[in-house]
Amino acid sequence: MSGAKGFIRLEKRPKPSPLLTFLVPAMSVVLALALGAVFLAVTGYSPAKVYSTMLSGAFGSQYGISETVVKAIPLMLAGLGVAVAFRMLLWNIGAEGQLYMGAFAASWVALTFPGLSKPVLLPAMFLAGAVAGGVWGLLPALPRAYFGVNEVITSLMLNYVAIYWVDYLVYGPWKDPRGYNFPLTPPFSPSAQLPTLGQTRVHLGLVFALVAAATLYLVLRRLKWGYEIRVIGESATAARYAGMNIARNILLVMFLSGGLAGLAGMSEVSGITHRLQHGISPGYGYTAIIVAWLSKLNPIALIGVSFFLSALLVGGYSIQTSGLPAATVSMLQGAILFFVLGGDILINYRFRFGSGRAGATAVDRSARRPAVGE
Amino acid sequence: MQESMWIAILTATVTAGTPLLYAALGEVLAERAGVMNLGLEGMMLVGAMTGFSVTVRTGNPWLGLLAAMGAAGVLALVHAFLTVGLRANQVVSGLALTIFGTGLSGYLGKPMVGIPAKATFKTWALPWLGDIPVIGPVLFHHDALVYLTYLLVPAIWFFLYHTRPGMNLRAVGENPAAADAVGIDVSATRYAYVVVGGLLSGAAGAYLSLAYAPSWLENMTAGRGWIAVALVIFAMWDPVRAMLGAYLFGGVDALTFRLQALGVLIPSFFLKMLPYVFTIVVLIVSTRETLLRKSAAPGALGLTYDREGR
């Protein structure tokens, strides 16, 4: 008896409420932090102290602010990738692996052609990173488009493969002979390094990310293709009747999605580490999923959400010195996602009081994934 | 390789397959009710950590097992509340569960990293059966949790296909509107089996930290929860096929481990990729098979049931 208990009925809104679309994620964050505070208190920490340490870690110094911006870059790029795929109900959980493959390909270019000049080398690395990430995104897209193979699992499995591949390189053939046996490659030549803003670590990747967000916003809003993605996401049946090629769109969207995550990897090695190394991402690809959902898959909102989750990450590093595990942050992230999901019902449904009509029974088709092209 | 080594690998296959089997059986039940729970990884981690922690405190692995099941069951209840009660997206809620469970187990488990297990599930060779050549050591030189699966798999099979509640369960996952029309409480059924799935994934986690490893390590499941989700598709939502599949994946795990120990020339990083690549290949093959045989997934899998929907 879902939804029809007693005198309260749920009625689907014809259009999601715009005000609540903003309020629910904001309230979710507040509630998740409140839950986190209770949890911290129960486990013997002072929530006020932990949160204020996090806040000053993320915003209290020039270094903190710069780190918050720096870590927002991969979150924004990978988050945009996840968002565009989720729009089509393509559950790309593989951003982490796509990021690693982008970093790998960009590093290959940087290490193979160190003598090239900056205006040639950087665009080549940019391209290599995007294409490698895109191809890694195509791997789960192909079986999904043609055989209907669940992309959630395949894209996730490929994360492990990509991470082990990079580990193989940095522990093996690509290891820096002068790196004291650390798992990293030799440093890139200066022409393979993205320019930075003044003395900070903020690099040109920020511009990539902002441009990507604006472009994606326009594409989804104005182009016919963006419209197609939205229609397929909302109803695969309608899309097929309208003559849209679903299989081709699955491939295109997953290539784009992986490509954006690949760019995140490229900008990390070229802008931050200046070499390929073990653990180049502390899970940006997974946090990107939260970024995407919290921003309700809106590329412009995603910019702000990226900065917020980045601040959470940076703040998370600063509380580790007081003995709190790094896992604290992923716990908070999970809680935020729970609350947003719970709040979605307020966006999509309206509560009606009074006796319910004996409604027709049906299954909510809006949750159905687009079927395989026949 | 000599015969004794093959027996050792096959024995390890059953051990490595058992946590996958527990998790997959739970997921079979939840998905049969129409609810996909991608939070297995998170629930297993919380189960592993809780089981280990309670066993360290009480010295009794059975209490650890119960606590593990309870903790994972509570997480599953959250998933059920969100997806059945509040009609949230099942995929994203499962992901949230995995992220939250990973964080929670890492947070609460931090003080226990590296400490020895106080008590574990000990290997106990069954009388008579254990003396059979080859089969004896492979199947009957294990711990109680392994033997429990030998009973659990036929029990779930019988329940699903030959009892009234089992039929109701399948109806709810196949066609909730029809089930509703004949008076089955769709929401209650879904809540119940999502929680049962959680209990079993908790047992899977406890097996890892109390029998397989036995220790606690952050992220010790290493993707096994996800492999179990793939296993359910391979098994076509059937408990007996889930058992075969679990041993198949367990076999790859055991073989990988053995090859690494032997120092085969293949770099260990490629061997470590093996289970994941294997999962992808198996998933593609079995999805095609499912399509060809038309014995597809439960009809309403992943869909919200909305009585008043259009």
Boltz contact constraints between the chains, C-beta under 6 A:
constraints:
  - contact:
      token1: [A, 2]
      token2: [B, 187]
      max_distance: 6.0
  - contact:
      token1: [A, 2]
      token2: [B, 305]
      max_distance: 6.0
  - contact:
      token1: [A, 2]
      token2: [B, 307]
      max_distance: 6.0
  - contact:
      token1: [A, 3]
      token2: [B, 307]
      max_distance: 6.0
  - contact:
      token1: [A, 4]
      token2: [B, 307]
      max_distance: 6.0
  - contact:
      token1: [A, 91]
      token2: [B, 91]
      max_distance: 6.0
  - contact:
      token1: [A, 143]
      token2: [B, 284]
      max_distance: 6.0
  - contact:
      token1: [A, 147]
      token2: [B, 287]
      max_distance: 6.0
  - contact:
      token1: [A, 147]
      token2: [B, 288]
      max_distance: 6.0
  - contact:
      token1: [A, 149]
      token2: [B, 283]
      max_distance: 6.0
  - contact:
      token1: [A, 149]
      token2: [B, 284]
      max_distance: 6.0
  - contact:
      token1: [A, 149]
      token2: [B, 287]
      max_distance: 6.0
  - contact:
      token1: [A, 153]
      token2: [B, 226]
      max_distance: 6.0
  - contact:
      token1: [A, 153]
      token2: [B, 229]
      max_distance: 6.0
  - contact:
      token1: [A, 153]
      token2: [B, 230]
      max_distance: 6.0
  - contact:
      token1: [A, 154]
      token2: [B, 280]
      max_distance: 6.0
  - contact:
      token1: [A, 156]
      token2: [B, 226]
      max_distance: 6.0
  - contact:
      token1: [A, 157]
      token2: [B, 276]
      max_distance: 6.0
  - contact:
      token1: [A, 157]
      token2: [B, 279]
      max_distance: 6.0
  - contact:
      token1: [A, 157]
      token2: [B, 280]
      max_distance: 6.0
  - contact:
      token1: [A, 160]
      token2: [B, 223]
      max_distance: 6.0
  - contact:
      token1: [A, 160]
      token2: [B, 276]
      max_distance: 6.0
  - contact:
      token1: [A, 161]
      token2: [B, 273]
      max_distance: 6.0
  - contact:
      token1: [A, 161]
      token2: [B, 276]
      max_distance: 6.0
  - contact:
      token1: [A, 164]
      token2: [B, 269]
      max_distance: 6.0
  - contact:
      token1: [A, 164]
      token2: [B, 272]
      max_distance: 6.0
  - contact:
      token1: [A, 164]
      token2: [B, 273]
      max_distance: 6.0
  - contact:
      token1: [A, 167]
      token2: [B, 269]
      max_distance: 6.0
  - contact:
      token1: [A, 168]
      token2: [B, 267]
      max_distance: 6.0
  - contact:
      token1: [A, 168]
      token2: [B, 269]
      max_distance: 6.0
  - contact:
      token1: [A, 289]
      token2: [B, 95]
      max_distance: 6.0
  - contact:
      token1: [A, 293]
      token2: [B, 92]
      max_distance: 6.0
  - contact:
      token1: [A, 325]
      token2: [B, 106]
      max_distance: 6.0
  - contact:
      token1: [A, 325]
      token2: [B, 107]
      max_distance: 6.0
  - contact:
      token1: [A, 325]
      token2: [B, 110]
      max_distance: 6.0
  - contact:
      token1: [A, 327]
      token2: [B, 103]
      max_distance: 6.0
  - contact:
      token1: [A, 327]
      token2: [B, 106]
      max_distance: 6.0
  - contact:
      token1: [A, 327]
      token2: [B, 107]
      max_distance: 6.0
  - contact:
      token1: [A, 328]
      token2: [B, 107]
      max_distance: 6.0
  - contact:
      token1: [A, 330]
      token2: [B, 99]
      max_distance: 6.0
  - contact:
      token1: [A, 330]
      token2: [B, 102]
      max_distance: 6.0
  - contact:
      token1: [A, 330]
      token2: [B, 103]
      max_distance: 6.0
  - contact:
      token1: [A, 331]
      token2: [B, 103]
      max_distance: 6.0
  - contact:
      token1: [A, 331]
      token2: [B, 104]
      max_distance: 6.0
  - contact:
      token1: [A, 331]
      token2: [B, 107]
      max_distance: 6.0
  - contact:
      token1: [A, 333]
      token2: [B, 99]
      max_distance: 6.0
  - contact:
      token1: [A, 334]
      token2: [B, 96]
      max_distance: 6.0
  - contact:
      token1: [A, 334]
      token2: [B, 99]
      max_distance: 6.0
  - contact:
      token1: [A, 334]
      token2: [B, 100]
      max_distance: 6.0
  - contact:
      token1: [A, 334]
      token2: [B, 103]
      max_distance: 6.0
  - contact:
      token1: [A, 337]
      token2: [B, 96]
      max_distance: 6.0
  - contact:
      token1: [A, 338]
      token2: [B, 96]
      max_distance: 6.0
  - contact:
      token1: [A, 341]
      token2: [B, 82]
      max_distance: 6.0
  - contact:
      token1: [A, 341]
      token2: [B, 88]
      max_distance: 6.0
  - contact:
      token1: [A, 341]
      token2: [B, 93]
      max_distance: 6.0
  - contact:
      token1: [A, 342]
      token2: [B, 82]
      max_distance: 6.0
  - contact:
      token1: [A, 342]
      token2: [B, 86]
      max_distance: 6.0
  - contact:
      token1: [A, 344]
      token2: [B, 88]
      max_distance: 6.0
  - contact:
      token1: [A, 345]
      token2: [B, 86]
      max_distance: 6.0
  - contact:
      token1: [A, 345]
      token2: [B, 87]
      max_distance: 6.0
  - contact:
      token1: [A, 359]
      token2: [B, 307]
      max_distance: 6.0
  - contact:
      token1: [A, 359]
      token2: [B, 308]
      max_distance: 6.0
  - contact:
      token1: [A, 361]
      token2: [B, 177]
      max_distance: 6.0
  - contact:
      token1: [A, 361]
      token2: [B, 180]
      max_distance: 6.0
  - contact:
      token1: [A, 361]
      token2: [B, 307]
      max_distance: 6.0
  - contact:
      token1: [A, 362]
      token2: [B, 309]
      max_distance: 6.0
  - contact:
      token1: [A, 362]
      token2: [B, 310]
      max_distance: 6.0
  - contact:
      token1: [A, 363]
      token2: [B, 300]
      max_distance: 6.0
  - contact:
      token1: [A, 363]
      token2: [B, 303]
      max_distance: 6.0
  - contact:
      token1: [A, 363]
      token2: [B, 305]
      max_distance: 6.0
  - contact:
      token1: [A, 364]
      token2: [B, 304]
      max_distance: 6.0
  - contact:
      token1: [A, 364]
      token2: [B, 306]
      max_distance: 6.0
  - contact:
      token1: [A, 364]
      token2: [B, 309]
      max_distance: 6.0
  - contact:
      token1: [A, 367]
      token2: [B, 303]
      max_distance: 6.0
  - contact:
      token1: [A, 367]
      token2: [B, 304]
      max_distance: 6.0
